[in-house]
Amino acid sequence: MQYRPETKELISAIQDFLMKDLLPKLEGDDLLSYKTVVSWNMLGVIARETESSEFERDRYNILDLNLKISKLETDLDEIQFSRLSRKEKYNLLLDWNKEFAKEIRRQSQNNSGLDLKPGSTVWNFAKNQLKETLSVSNPRFQT
């Protein structure tokens, strides 16, 4: 799988371009220089906002499934989850995904429990996760 840069890294690269490459070339144009500095500052705001809520959507989608297969769903409320570091959130979501895969394998072998038919909630969730992964590792692949 290809390396997927984090949002903060992408924003940082754009900020570096603005300040190191573009701003020096705008010497003498006060309005464009000002707009470049403001843009750099706004990218910093966006980076901070994005970092604090990056995994929140994933957690909500997991909670909507109501599978209760890991401590992510049972032991942590919204406030506790928000206080975790980015790495801790990532690891919790990774562990949940591993447990989810095991649960799907278990259920498909036993033919009971989860509704794994096309169009079901679990099916659509797994399909969306696959689409997100493929959009990074193979953008030309169509699902």
C-alpha positions as CSV (number, residue, x, y, z in Angstrom):
1,M,0.0,0.0,0.0
2,Q,1.2,3.5,-0.7
3,Y,2.2,5.8,2.0
4,R,-0.8,8.1,2.9
5,P,0.4,11.5,4.1
6,E,-1.6,12.9,7.0
7,T,-3.6,16.0,6.6
8,K,-1.3,17.9,8.8
9,E,1.7,17.0,6.6
10,L,-0.1,18.1,3.4
11,I,-1.0,21.4,4.9
12,S,2.5,21.9,6.2
13,A,3.9,21.3,2.7
14,I,1.6,23.9,1.3
15,Q,2.6,26.3,4.1
16,D,6.3,25.8,3.4
17,F,5.7,26.5,-0.3
18,L,3.9,29.7,0.5
19,M,6.5,31.0,2.8
20,K,9.8,29.7,1.3
21,D,9.0,29.7,-2.5
22,L,6.2,32.1,-3.1
23,L,6.5,34.9,-0.6
24,P,10.1,35.9,-1.6
25,K,9.0,36.2,-5.2
26,L,6.2,38.6,-4.2
27,E,8.6,41.2,-2.8
28,G,7.3,44.6,-3.7
29,D,3.7,43.5,-4.0
30,D,2.4,44.3,-0.6
31,L,-1.2,43.1,-1.2
32,L,-0.2,39.7,-2.5
33,S,2.5,39.3,0.2
34,Y,-0.2,40.1,2.8
35,K,-2.6,37.6,1.3
36,T,0.1,34.9,1.2
37,V,0.8,35.4,4.9
38,V,-2.9,35.3,5.8
39,S,-3.3,32.1,3.7
40,W,-0.4,30.5,5.6
41,N,-2.0,31.5,8.9
42,M,-5.4,30.1,7.9
43,L,-3.8,26.8,6.8
44,G,-2.4,26.5,10.4
45,V,-5.9,27.0,11.8
46,I,-7.3,24.3,9.4
47,A,-4.5,21.9,10.4
48,R,-5.3,22.3,14.1
49,E,-9.0,21.9,13.6
50,T,-8.6,18.9,11.4
51,E,-6.2,17.2,13.8
52,S,-8.6,17.4,16.7
53,S,-11.5,15.8,14.8
54,E,-9.8,13.5,12.3
55,F,-11.0,10.3,13.8
56,E,-14.3,11.4,15.3
57,R,-16.2,10.5,12.1
58,D,-14.8,7.0,12.1
59,R,-15.8,6.5,15.7
60,Y,-19.3,7.7,15.1
61,N,-19.7,5.3,12.1
62,I,-18.5,2.4,14.3
63,L,-20.8,3.3,17.1
64,D,-23.7,3.4,14.7
65,L,-23.1,-0.3,13.9
66,N,-23.7,-1.1,17.5
67,L,-21.6,-4.3,17.3
68,K,-19.8,-3.9,20.7
69,I,-16.7,-5.9,19.6
70,S,-14.0,-3.8,21.3
71,K,-13.3,-1.4,24.1
72,L,-13.5,1.5,21.6
73,E,-17.3,1.0,21.7
74,T,-17.8,0.0,25.3
75,D,-15.2,1.7,27.5
76,L,-14.8,5.2,26.0
77,D,-17.3,7.9,25.8
78,E,-17.0,10.9,23.5
79,I,-15.0,13.1,26.0
80,Q,-12.6,10.3,26.8
81,F,-12.0,9.6,23.2
82,S,-11.4,13.2,22.4
83,R,-8.7,13.5,25.1
84,L,-6.7,10.6,23.6
85,S,-3.6,11.4,21.4
86,R,-3.8,11.0,17.7
87,K,-1.7,7.9,17.9
88,E,-3.9,6.4,20.6
89,K,-7.0,7.0,18.5
90,Y,-5.4,5.5,15.5
91,N,-4.4,2.4,17.4
92,L,-7.9,2.0,18.9
93,L,-9.5,2.2,15.5
94,L,-6.9,-0.2,14.1
95,D,-7.7,-2.7,16.8
96,W,-11.4,-2.3,16.2
97,N,-10.9,-3.0,12.5
98,K,-9.0,-6.1,13.3
99,E,-11.7,-7.3,15.6
100,F,-14.3,-6.4,13.0
101,A,-12.5,-8.5,10.4
102,K,-12.3,-11.5,12.8
103,E,-16.0,-11.1,13.6
104,I,-17.0,-11.1,10.0
105,R,-15.0,-14.3,9.4
106,R,-16.5,-15.9,12.4
107,Q,-20.0,-14.9,11.5
108,S,-19.6,-16.0,7.8
109,Q,-18.4,-19.4,8.9
110,N,-21.2,-19.9,11.4
111,N,-23.8,-18.3,9.2
112,S,-25.4,-16.4,12.1
113,G,-25.4,-13.1,13.9
114,L,-24.3,-10.2,11.6
115,D,-26.3,-9.4,8.5
116,L,-23.6,-9.7,5.9
117,K,-25.9,-9.5,2.8
118,P,-25.3,-6.8,0.2
119,G,-27.0,-3.6,1.2
120,S,-27.0,-4.3,5.0
121,T,-25.4,-1.8,7.4
122,V,-22.4,-4.0,8.0
123,W,-21.9,-4.6,4.3
124,N,-22.1,-0.9,3.5
125,F,-19.7,0.0,6.3
126,A,-17.1,-2.5,5.1
127,K,-17.6,-1.4,1.5
128,N,-17.0,2.2,2.4
129,Q,-13.9,1.4,4.3
130,L,-12.6,-0.6,1.3
131,K,-13.4,2.4,-1.0
132,E,-11.4,4.8,1.2
133,T,-8.4,2.4,1.3
134,L,-8.5,1.9,-2.5
135,S,-8.8,5.6,-3.1
136,V,-5.3,6.0,-1.6
137,S,-3.6,2.8,-2.7
138,N,-5.1,2.6,-6.2
139,P,-7.0,5.8,-7.1
140,R,-7.8,4.4,-10.6
141,F,-9.7,1.4,-9.2
142,Q,-13.4,1.9,-9.5
143,T,-15.8,0.3,-7.0
